[in-house]
Amino acid sequence: MNFINTALTHFAAGGWISPAIAVLALYAYYLGFLVLFRLLRYNSICKKLKDFEFAFLDFAKRDSIKEISFEDAKKGFNLLRSDILHRVNSRLKLMAVFGTVLPLLGLLGTVSGMSIILGAIKDVDYIALGISKVLVTTQIGLSASMPVWVIILICRYFNQKFLVKFNACEVLILRSKTV
């Protein structure tokens, strides 16, 4: 309970920028876990060739690929790969932007707080106390951005793992179409 009280005290000391950092961080975490769970699902589909083939045929029906010949299958795999990669990579890029912006928002809060404190120079003790309080927003921004970057790295790992499995399944299915 003491940790929560300390965290809330620091959060409140961050001033007006803390809620913006919190909302942006929560959205970035949401996106990250959404991408991560989607990649885990894609990886589980690629584990079994039957599941992969069923998912591919479902995609082919939705994409109006009527006859699954060798050329159509190649085209379908390329479409599916590009569709999945576009979705994953666009969200990862957005998360990278959030991971970059969060510390900058913290610095913005620090700079604006410093300008208020330095504008009211009367007491040296007041300045020291004020500086320690305004540095909290930088700490909050940096603390919020670190998990975003960790989630991005984990998602990139599972994305690469998915691509390897996807390509292996593609080769196996295309070989069966040529035989």
Sequence and secondary structure as in RCSB ss.txt:
>XXXX:A:sequence
MNFINTALTHFAAGGWISPAIAVLALYAYYLGFLVLFRLLRYNSICKKLKDFEFAFLDFAKRDSIKEISFEDAKK
GFNLLRSDILHRVNSRLKLMAVFGTVLPLLGLLGTVSGMSIILGAIKDVDYIALGISKVLVTTQIGLSASMPVWV
IILICRYFNQKFLVKFNACEVLILRSKTV
>XXXX:A:secstr
 HHHHHHHHHHHHTTTHHHHHHHHHHHHHHHHHHHHHHHHHHHHHHHSHHHHHHHHHHHHHHTT  S  HHHHHH
HHHHHHHHHHHHHHHHHHHHHHHHHHHHHHHHHHHHHHHHHHHHT S HHHHHHHHHHHHHHHHHHHHHHHHHHH
HHHHHHHHHHHHHHHHHHHHHHHHHHHH 
